[in-house]
Amino acid sequence: MEFRLIYEGPLKSNGDRSEKQRIRRTIHVQLKQLIERPPMQPFRRLVEAKHKRATIHKIEGFTFVPIIAESLRHVVNLEVLLLTPDEPGRAVTQGGDLDNRMKTLLDALRMPKVLAELPKDDAPKPDESPFFCLLEDDKLISGLSVTADRLLRPVAEKSHVVAIVRVTPKPTYSTIGEMQWTSI
């Protein structure tokens, strides 16, 4: 099942932990909506039951739950459309270099692993328990493509972007019970 995530706001090169957490919060709201709808409802039940296949990671009051996790035997392809206020061909130089902006975004799509990756004195908001992230680890990204294009409206700062991330999960392992059989 393919879906899209949208982030709009500042995206800086080498974003700090506060910036990454701000992006995570935007993504969390969307993922929370995703698991409330078919076909993701069984995933929500795994999380609620604290099933062994649901990766649940606790850090300083937060309970992070990634949608793509090793225990679920999935990897993911990401296609990112990054709209910036920069003129065509300048996305790499004006608002910050493209590779480091993408690193900030990819780090924000995964759950933090240690307390040092969270902003100091941060705490979950009432609707952030559990806190959904796209990835358990960025090593689960099996494909990545990035298209930078121009955002055709005024923005307050050069680092402002609209990022549309097409997410395509792929199973890495299946059992006989998970296979689809068709007659010839």
N, C-alpha and C positions, 0 to 999 in steps of 0.2 A: 504494500500500500504506500503510495507516494503522497507526499503533502508538502506544503510550503510554509516557511516561517518568514516573518518580516521584522526587520529592525530599522527604525528611523531615529537618528540622533547622531551625536558626535561619535566618530570612530577614529581614534588616534593611533599613530604608530607607537608600538611599545606601550599600550595602555596599561595603567596600573590596576591593582586589585579592585579598587572602587569602581573604575570604569567597567571592568569585566563583570562585576556583580550587578551593575545597573543593566547591562545587556542581558545577563542571565535572568533577571527579574522580568524583563520584557518577554523573553522566550518562555519562561515558566508559565505565564498567563495563557499563552497560546497552546502549550503542551497540555495544560490542565483542561482546556476546552477539547483538545484532540481525544484524550482518553475517556471523555464522557460520551463519546459517540461511537457507533459501530464503525469499523470492526475492532476498535481498541478497548472496548469495555472489558474483555477478558483480562487484559493487562491490568486494569484498575483493580479487578478482583484479586489478582496475584499480589498486588501491593498491599491491599487491605488485609489479606490473609497472612502477610509477611512470608509468602511462599519462598522456598529456597532459590527458585529461578529469578525472583525479583531482587535485583541488587539494591540494597538499602544501606546508605552510608551516612553515619551520624558524625557531625562536626559541630561542637560548641553550640548546641541548641537547634541546629539545622538537621533535617532529615532529607538528604538528597536521594532522589530516585531517577536514574537515567532510563530513557526509553530504549536506547541502543546499548546493550551490555553483553559482555562475553557469556554470561550465564544463559542469555536468551539465544545465543548462537547466531548473532546478526552482526553484519558490518553495514556500512552505509556509503552511498555515493552522494556527494554534495555538488550542486551546480549553483554558483553564486552570481547573481546579477548585482553589481555594485554601482549604484548611481551616485555620482559626486558632482559638485558644482564646477569642477575643473573642466577646462576645454578638452575636446577629444585629443588623446595622446599625452595628456598631462597628468593623468591620475596617479602616475608614479612619482611625480615631482612636487606638485603643488600642495596637496592636503596631507602629505606624508607618503612615504614609499609604500607601494601596494602590498609587498610581501609582509611587511611588519603590521600593516593595518589588518591584513587577513589573519595574521597570527593572533592579534588581539581578538578578532571575531571567533576564530576557532577555539581559542582558550576559553572564551565565554560560553561556547556551546557545550563544553564538557563540565562535569561536576568538579568542584575543587577537591583535592586529595588531602590537603593538610590545612590547619588553621591559618597559616601564613598566607594562603591564597584568598582569604576573606578580608574585607575591610575591618580595621580595628573597631571594636565595640559594635559590630553589626549583629543584628538579631532578626530572626524570621518575623515577618508580619503575620497577622492572623490567618490569611489565606495561603500561607506558604508552608503548610505542614500537611503532607510532604511537599518538598520543593522539587519540581520536575526539571530535569536537564535533558538535553538531547543525547549526550554521549557520556558513557562511563569514563572513556579514555579516548584521546584523539587518535590513538593507534587503530581504532576501529573504523577510521575513514579509509575506504578502499579506493576511492576515486574522488578527485577534486578538480573542478574547472571554475575559472573565474572570468567573467566578462565585465570590464569596466566601461561605463558609458556616462553620458552627461545627464545630470538632473536639471531639467528645464524649468526651474522656478527659483526665486531668490531664497537665500538662506542667510542666517545671521553669522555663521562662522564657516571657515574653509573645511573644517573636519566633519561637517554635517554630511551624512550619507543616507540613502535608502538602500538597504540590502534585502534582496529577496532570495531566500535560500530554498532551493528545490531539494527535498530530502527523499532519497530512494533507498529504503532498507533492503538488504539482501541476506537471505539465510546462508549460513556457512556449513550447516550440517542438517540433515533431515533423517527422520526415522521412517520405517515402513508405514507407520500409522499416520505420518504427516504427508505422505506422498499422494498426489492426485493421480488416479488411474483413469485412462480413457480407453474406450474400445476402438479397435481399428476397423 
